[in-house]
Amino acid sequence: MNDQVDSKLEEKLEAVSDFLSYEEYLDSQILPLDEYFLEDKELARELVQLGYRGGSQADTISREEFAELKKIQNDKKSFQKEAPKLLVSAMWRALVGVGVGAWWPFALWARTHRCL
């Protein structure tokens, strides 16, 4: 069951990754034919929010859920960016604690990879 939840979350994260705003997400589900007949983009967006495009309302991501998914996505990106530096920092502290001779090869490697 936990795998199903994770896969659904990943699907939703992937669905919002291409869009900067909720309006862009809604617009992606509006067809040119919809715009032609409705003649109002806001009305078309409301219909998408209500689930009249793309299956059901359960398939459409709400504005609040979109904001939450974007926050998760940004947190995930910042963690992936910062995690290697945190690991190197912890390794550095451990090696410095061991003694002077043990840390210099690591220091050269870390400087080469711009981790320190």
Secondary structure, DSSP 8 states (H G I E B T S, - for coil): -HHHHHHHHHHHHHHHHT-SSHHHHHHHT--HHHHHHH--HHHHHHHHHTTSSSS-TTTS--HHHHHHHHHHHHHHHHHHHHHHHHHHHHHHHHHHHH-HHHHHHHHHHHHHTT--
